[in-house]
Amino acid sequence: MKLNGKDVFVCSCEDTMSIDADALSKALGGEGKLRPARHLCRAELDRFSDEAQKADNILVACTQEAPLFLDALEELGDDAPEAGFLNIREKAGWSEAGRAGDKNVTAKMAALIKEASLDLKETTSVTMISTGIVLVLGRGDEAIEAARKLADRMDVTVVLEGGADASPPDVMDMPLFAGNVKSASGHLGKFEIQVENFRPTAPSSKDKLEFTGIGETGSSVCDLILDMRGKDPLFPAAEKRDGYFHVDPKSPANVMEALFTMSDMVGEFEKPRYVDYDAGICAHSRSKITGCSKCLDICPTGAIEPNGDTVKYDPYICAGCGLCAMVCPTGAAKYSLPAGDGMSDRLRTVIGTYIKSGGGKPRLLIHDATFGRDVIALSARHGRGLPGNCIPFAVNQVTQVGLETITQALALGCSEVAYLLPPKKRGDRDTILETIDLVDAITDGLGFGQGRVRLVEPDDPDQLEAALYEHDSPDAIPAGDVIGAGRKRSVLRLSLDALHRKAPNKVDEIALPKSAPFGRVNIDTDGCTLCLACVGACPTGALKDNENLPQLSFAEDACVQCGLCKNTCPEKVISLEPRLSFKEEARTHQTVKEEQPFLCIRCGKPFATHASMLRTIDKLKGHHMFQGEGKLDRLKMCEDCRVVQMTAEDGNPLAHGTVPVPRTTDDYLREREELREKAKQDMKDKGLTEGEA
């Protein structure tokens, strides 16, 4: 069978899986009919090679034997096609439901094959170059011994913190210094360490290393760092910093594992650019007033830093956790693995194919490609496997999946969505729970009930099975199609509208938690002067002015509740109300306040609003510059007439009253002498001597 230009190979793995060829062919809807093999990797390998030779692109439903298939393709030389691989065995066929002939399993197989056939846009990458310059940080003999194991292949320098007790090597075959690390920055291929009390070893060191010279402060540049100081790591989320190895010097196994990995880290290394950042819609700050700082607060590696009104994202430090994309209210930070609309396309394909193939009550299990993949495989091999209607959906990191993806999955017809959170990611659970609370508020308000999204945190396959089999998932939401094109807000709005159309409760508004990225801006119009500072601060255009009239309008659908308008308002008349509105007027700008312009009393030119003029007059009416007949009226004139009036009426229009005479040292000395003389006169008048006083 040919699917999306790819020849599809499916195997029953020696009949350990039940493959319904007719049903699967119908579900896939490709060209020709699927002809499943029984033992494609061994007994039918010749068939594979013969058919592959005639194809330009192939898709093999087996990942275990991928190396063997690639070897067979290599033998074809120039006739070898492009090849892709997917796993339908552990994810579908090897399960309790698969053995029972559950039709949901066939639908799931079709969904997984259809997903793998997609042509997704490639993610851009950054390049890091390591020439093998290594800095080993430690306190004693363990660090020196580890460094000597690398010295044959790499350029190694050792810095012992505080000149700790260590034996001098027989041959000084690498630079060895004492010093204290003050700070560190950088990434693989470009680290910089600041060191204090930096001193070289004394050649005359006998029973223990001694150091000479006056301690200096300097920096060291290197490609890799082996930190064996036995102290806190130099970087936040150190395990995610490429090229930095923080190991316990008392654990030989961990040290050897780090040395083994480091020995191969010479050359060019490609790293995905995980986040696509659009500064144009960032809601971080305006005019040095902070609004949203969610990505800064949550980034574990420090890859995001303030950069004026926006933020700066460092792709070399980013570890790809995706938390910034999950919490970003505007979509300025978008996870780009897969790139473009790849996530939405995959989701539509998987859920849509499953439902069209006759699968019922789909449950989406979001998992990563390491722990999640492994625990699912172990369950399939040694336990019950996944339920027939549980569709595994692999992503780079489960924490990259935010509100827009969850709502789209539900709108496409899922009964529930579950995050399979690895043990190492438990520290991020609160962020996921905030998203779950937000989805609960939306689905409950629409009448779908709560519990549509949940967190599964297994340590082993048994716990995974218990979480999936002992849980009664709700009925599926009526299936629809949501084309999730564009950034976060557009996908969110399309998905939410689709849910609203199918909702048992077609409410107009839903109250949301405080952190929600939807809501209304409430403005006390009596106190608003139409200064329009909020318009200049709004990053999304939710607040808008009118160039022809003093007017302020608001579009609720565009508001992300960043708070910039509230923090900027000089009159403090703005408050935020998190909610989700489905009203038609929420999609367009609605007038909040408007006034006729205030006209210059001299020439009739419009130059202010009535509210701002009245407030200005009220504040300045007691000021000494506006005392006297007619002077307060100058505030009611435009900028041109005000100058003309001052020049025409005042002999000295720039006068500012009597200029005070500056006080000098002589003035203070004279006053002190006068006080002394007065005191003497008082004593004389009272008949007192200086001693008696």
N, C-alpha and C positions, 0 to 999 in steps of 0.2 A: 504494500500500500504506500502511496505517496501522499504526504501531508505537508502543505505549505512548501512544496518543492523538495521535501526530504523523504527519502525512502525509510520506512519504519520497520524495524526488526523487533519482534516480540517472541519471547521464549517461555515455555512453561516450567523451565528449570527442572527437567526430568520429572515432569508431572507433579511437582510439589505445589504448583499453583493451578487453579482451574481457570482456563482462558476460554471465554465464550466468543469465538472468532466472529460469528455473525452479529452478535449484539455489539461487540466492540467496533467492528467495521461500520455499522450503522451509526453508532454514537460519534465516531470520529468524522465521518462524512468526507473522507479523503477520496483520492482517485484509486480505483481498483479495490480488491478485497484483501484483508489482512490474512496472511498465512503464518500462523504461529509455529515456531520450531519447538522441539522438545529438548535438544541438547546442542544449542547453537555454538557454544564455546569449545566443544570437543568433537562429538560425532558428526555434527553438521557444519564444522568450520569451513569446509570447502564450499558449501552452499553460500555461506556468508561472504567468502572472498569473491565468488563468481558474481553474485548479485551486487555487491559493493562496487565492483569494478565498472559496472554499467551506470552507476549513480554519480551525481555531482555532490550530493550532500546526504548523509545518512543519520538516522537517529536510532540508537540501540537502547532498548529498555532493560539495561543491566549495567550496574556500576561496579560490581565485584570483579568481573572479568574484563574491565576496560583495558588494562595493560595488555592482555592477550590479544584483544581485538585490534588495538593500535599496532601491535607487532605485525599482525596479519595485513593490516592496511599498508604498513611501511614496505612490505614485500611487493606491493603493487606498483611502487615507484610513482611515476608521473600520473598514473591512472587512479591513484588513491583519492577518494572523495574526502571532503570535510566531514568530521564525525562529532556527534554529541551523544551524551549518555544520560539516562535517568533511571531512577529506582522505583519500580512498581511492585517489587517483591516484598521488602520489609514494610513499605508504606501501605500496601493494599493486600496483595495475594497471600502472604504468609500471616494470616490472622484467623481468629476464631470465625469471623464473619465470612472470610474467603473460603474456608473449608466447608462452611454450611451452604455455600452457593448463594449468598446474599446478593441481590441485584445491585445494591448500593456499591459493592466492591467493583463491579464492572464499570459502573458510572464513574467511580473514583479513578480507576485505571485510565479511562478515556480522558478525564479531566487532567490527570498528570501528564499524559502523553501530549495532549493538545497544548498544555502550558509549555512543555519542553520544546515544542515545534516553533514557538514564537521567535521572531527576529527582533531582539531588543537592542536598543541603542547602547553602544559601548560607553562606559564611564571614563572620563578623562583621568589622567594620573599625573603625579609628580615624581621626579627622579631624585634619589639620594645616592651619593657616591661615597664609598668607603675605600680608603687606600690602605687600611690596616694599621692606623696609628691608634694605639691602645693606652689608656691611662688606668692603672690599677691603684685603687685606694685601699689602704688597710692599716693594721696596727702592729703586725708582727710577722713571724716566719710564714704563716699561712699565705699571706699576700705575696711574699717573695717567691714562694714555691709555685703558686698559681701563675705568676708572671713568667717564670722561667719555662713553664709548659707552653706558653704562647710565643715566647721570644724567638723560636726557630722560624716561625712563619710570619710574625708580625713585628712591627716597631713598637716596643713596649717601654713605658716609663712607669716607675713606681713612686708613689708618694705615701709615706708612713705618717699617720696623723700624730702629731706631738712628739715625734721621735721615739716611739714606743720601743719596748725591749725586743730586739731581733738580732739574730746571729748574722755576721757579715758573710756573704757568699765567697767561695774560693776564688771565683773569677767574676770580676765586675763586668758582666756581659750586657748590662742594661743600665740606663740612668736610674739612680736611686736617691730620693730626697726625703727630707722631713718637711712637714708643713700641715697647716690646718685649713680645711676647705671652708671658705666663707660663703660662696654662692655658686650656682651652676645654672647654665641655660643651654638651649640648643636641642639638637636631635641627631640621629644617626648621620655621620659624615660631617657634622658641624656642631660639636660641643665646645663650650668654653667654660673653664673652671677658674674661679678666683681663689687664690691661695695666700694665706698669711703665714708669717714666720717661716718663709721658704728658705731651706738651707741644704747644701750638698753634703754627702757623706765624707768623713775623714778617711783618707787612704790608710791611716795607721790604726784603724779600728781593729781590736784584737778579739776579745771574747764576746763583745756585743757591738752593734753598730753605734758609732758616734758621729756627730755632725758638727760641721765647722762653719765659721763665718757669722756675720750678723744677719739675723732673720730679716728677709725682705718680703714685700707684697708684690705679687705678680699674677699672671694668668697663664693657663695652659690650654691649647687648642688640640682637640683629638677627634677621632671618628667614633670610638667606642669607649665605654667606661665600665670597668668591673669594680663595683663598690663592695668591699669586704671589711668595712670599718666596724660592722656590728652595731650601727646606729640607725636612726631614722633615715629613710631615703632622701636623696637630694631633690626629688621632684614629686609633685602630687600625682597620685595614680601611677606610681613608678613602673608597675608591671606593664603599663600601656605605652611607655616611652621607648620608641624604637632605638636600639643601640645601647640602652642603659640596663645593666644587670646588677640588681641588688640582691646579694646572697648572704646567707648566714655563714661566717667563716668556720663555724663549728660543725657544719654539715658537709662532709666530703662529697656526698652524692650530689647535692645541689651545686657545689662548686664545679664538679666535673661536668655536670649537665650544661652549665653556663659556658665553660671553656669549650666544650664540644660545639655548641651553637656559634660561639664567637669565631672559632677557627675558620668557618666558612663565610664569614661576613666581610668579604673583600670583593669589591666590584660595584656595579650599578644595580640599584634596587628600585623597582617600580612600586609605587604606593597609590591606591585610588584617592582621588580627590573626593572625599566622602560627602562634603557639603557644598551645595551651590548657594552662594550668599548674594542676595540682591540688596545692596545698601539703599536703593531708592525707596523701599517700602519698610525700612527698619524703623521701629518705634522706640529706639533706645533713648534718644535725647533730642532736644531742640533748644538752641541758645543757652547751653550749659544747664538746662533744667532736665532732670532725669525723669523718664517715663517708665519704659519697660527694661528690666535688667534680668529677665528670666534665663537667657542663655548664659550670661556671665555668672549668675549664681549657681548654675547647675553643671557647667563644664568641668569634668573631673581632672582634666590634664592641663588646664590653663591655656588651651589653644585659642581662646577668645578673650580679647582685651578691648577696653574702651578706646575709641578712635574719634574723638570729637562728638558729633551728633550721632555717629553710627558706631559700629564695632569692627574690629579687625580679626579676621579668621586666618589662622596659620595652618595650612593643610599638612605641613611637615610634622607638626606636633599632634594634630587631631588623630585620635585613635578609632574614630568611626563608631562611637557608641550611639549616636543619633539622638541623644537627649535634647540637644538644642533644637533640632527640627521638631521633636515631639511637643515642646513647650512654646515654640515661637508662635505668637498669636496672628501675625500677618502673613507668615510663610516666607519671610525674608531669608530664613535658613531652611533650605530644602534638601533632604537627603537624596543623594544622586547615585545610589547603588541599589537598584538599577537607575540608569539615567533617564531623563525626560519623564514621560508618562508610563514608564515601564512597570511600576508597581500597580498602577491602576489597570493596565492592560492585562497583567498576570491575573489579577483578582477577577476581572470580568470573565476571562477565559476559563479559569478553574471553576468558579461557582456556576457560571452560565452553562458550561459543558456538562457538569455534574447534574444539574437540574433538567436540562434538555435530554439527558441520557436516561432519565427515569429515576434518578437518585432522590431520596426523600430526606427531609429534615436535616439539611447540611449543617455540620458543625466545623468551623475553621479553627485549626490548631496552629498558631504562629510559633515557630521554633527557629533556632539558629542552626548554622551548618556544622556545629561541633558537638556540644553537649546534647542539644535537642535531637540531632540526627542519630547520635549514638544510643541514647536511651530509647528512642523509637525502634531502632534496629534490635537492641537487646530484648525488648518486649516481644518483637515479632519472632525472634529465634528461640526464646526460652519461656514465653508466656502466651498471653491471649492476643497480643498485637493490638492495633488500633481498632476501635469499633468501625463497622462498615461505613457509617455516615460521617466519620471524622476525617476531614481532609487536611493533611499536613501541608503547611505553607511555609517554605523555608525562606528566611531573610538573613541578611548579614548579622544584624543584631536585633533582638526583639524590642529593644528600647527605641528603635527607629520608627516603630509603628505608632502613629498618633491618631488623633480624633478623626481626621479625614479618611483614613484607611478603614477604621472600625465602622464608621457610619456608612461608608460605601458598601462594605461587606454585608451589613445588615440590610441595606436597601436593595442589594442584589438578591436577597432571599435567604440569608443564613438564619438559622435559629439561634445560634450563639457564636461568640468568638472567644477563644481562650489563649492567653499568653503562657507559653511554656518557659518559665524563667529559670535559667541555670543557677546553681548555687553561688557562683562567683559574681552574679549580678544582683544578688539579694539587696545590696545597698541601694539599688535604684527602684525598689518596689514602691516606695511612696509616690514617685512620679507617675508610675503606671496606675496606682490606685486613684490618683487625682483624675486621670483620664476616665477610669471606670466610673467614678462618682458622677462625672459630667454626663457620660452616656446614660447612666441610670436615671438621672434627672430628665433627660430628653425622652428616652423610651417610656418612662413611667408617665410623663406628661402627655404623651401621644396615645397612651392606652396599651402599649405593648408590654408593660410591666418591667420590673427591674430584673437584674441577674442575667442580662443578655451578654455581658462581657465579664470574664472572671480571670483570676490569676491562678495558674497551676504551678506549684513549686516542688517538684519531685526530686528526691535524692537518688532514686533508683527506679527500675522499670515497674516494680510492684506498686510503688506509690503513684506512678503515672497511670497505671491501669485502674487503680482504685479511684483516682480523681475523674477518670473518663467513664468508667462503667457504673460507678455508684452514684452518678449525678444524673438527675432527670432534667434534660434540657427542655426549654420551653418550645412551643410550636413555632414553626418557621414563619417568618414574615413573608407575606405575598411577594413573589419574585418580580423584579423589575430590572431595568438596565440603566446604569448610570455611567456615562462616559466621563471619566475623571480627568479631564484635560486641564492643564495649567497648574498654577501653584495652589497652595493649601486652601485659600479662601474660596476659590471657584469650585474646587472639588467638594468642599464642605457644604456649600450652598446647594449644589446639585443633589448631593446625597440627602441632605436634610429635607429638601423639597420633595424628593421621591418618597421618603418615609412619611411625610405629612400627607401626601396624596393617598396612601394606603392605611393611614392611621384610624383606629377605632374612634379615637377622640380627636377630631380636627379642631383643636384649640387654636386660638389666635396668638397666645403668648404662653411661655413657660418660664418660670423663675429658675435661675441657674445659680450654682455656687459662686463664691466671690472670685475665684481665679478664672472664670469662664471668659473666652475671647469674644463673646457677644454681649450686647447690652445697649442701654440708652443713656444718653447724656442729659441730665436734668438741669435746667438753667432757670434760676430765679430772675425772671425778666424784669421785675421791678428794680433790682439792683444792677442789672446789666446796662452798661453804658455804650455797648456796641463798639468797644475799642478794637475788637476782632483779633486780639492777641491769640485767642484759642484757634482761630483759623490758620494763623501762621504756624502754630505748633502742631496741628493735627497731621500725622504722617500718612493717613489713608484717604484724606479728602472727605471724611465723614462730615466735618464742619466746613461750611463754604460761605463766602461773602458774595455780594453783588456789586459789580463795578459801577453800576449806574444809580444805585440807591443804598442808603445805610440799611443793610439787611443781613441777618444771620440765619442760615438754614442748616438742617441736620438730616443725614441719611443713616438710619439705624443699622442697615445691613452692612455698612462699611466700617462701623465702629468696632474696635478690638479691645476696648476698655483698658488702654495703656495708661491712662491718667495724665497724659501730657497737658491736655486742655485744662484739667482741674488744677494741676500744679502751676500752670502758667497764668491763670486768670488773676489779674490784680485786684479784682473786687471780691474774689472768693465766693462766687455765686454758682459754681458748678459742682455737681455731685454725680456719681456713677451708679447705675442700676443694672447689674448683670441679669440678662434675660434673653430669651430667644423669641423673636417676633416673626410670625408668618403673614402678617398683614401686608397688603399690597403697598401701602404707603411707606412701609419700612424700606422698600427698595429704592425709593426716590427721595430727593431732598425736600424736606418740609420746612416751611418758614417758622422759625422760632420767635424772632422779633424783628420788627422793621420800624423805621421812623422816617419822617420827612427830614431832609437835611437842614441844618441850621444855616441861615443866610447871613452874610456879612451885613451889619447894619449901615455900612457906608456905601458899599458898591453892589450888594445883593448876591455876591458870589457864594455858592455853597461850599463850606469848608469843614464842617463838623456835624455831629448829631446833637439833637436837643438834650439828650440825657447826659452826654459827656460835657456839653457846655454848662449845664446847670451844676454839675458836680464840680467842674473846674472853678466856677464863680464862687461856689459855697466854700471851697477850700482856700481860695486866695483873697476873699473879701477883707480879711483882717490883716493882710500883708502890707507893710509900710510902703511898698512900691506902688500900691494901688489905692492909696489914701488921697483924698482931694477930689474936687468936682470933675466928673467925666473920665477919671482914670480907670475905673472899673469897666467902663464901656469898651476900653481897648481890647479886652478879652473877647468881646463879641465881634471883633473885626478880623478879617483874613490877614494872612501874614504880610501882604503888601500894604494894605490900608493902615495896619497898626504902625508901621514904620513912618508912613506919611503923616499920620496924626501926631505922633510923637515929635517929629521934626518941625511941624507947623506950629504947635502950641507951646512947646517947651523951649526956653532959651538954652537950656543945657539938658537935652533929652537923656544923656547917659549919667546924669547926676544920681548919686546914691546916698544923699544925705551928708551929714558932717562926717568927715573922715577922722577917726580917732588918732590922736598923736601917739606914736610908738613910745613905749616906756623903755628907758635905758638903765644901765647899772648906776649911773649918777643919781637917777631918780630914787632907786631903792636905797642907796647910801644916804641921800639927803633925808629921806623919810625916817630912816633908822636914827640918824643924828637928832632929828626933831623930836622923836619919841624919848630919847635919852634926856634931852634938855627939859622936856615937859615933866619927866619923872623927877629930875633934880629940883625943879621949881616946886613940885607938889610936896617934896620932903621939906624944903625950906619953909614953905607956908605952914606946915604942921610942926615946925620946930624940931625936926628929927635929923639926926646925923645919918651918914650912909651906913655905919655899922648897926645902928638901932633899927634902921629900915630893914 
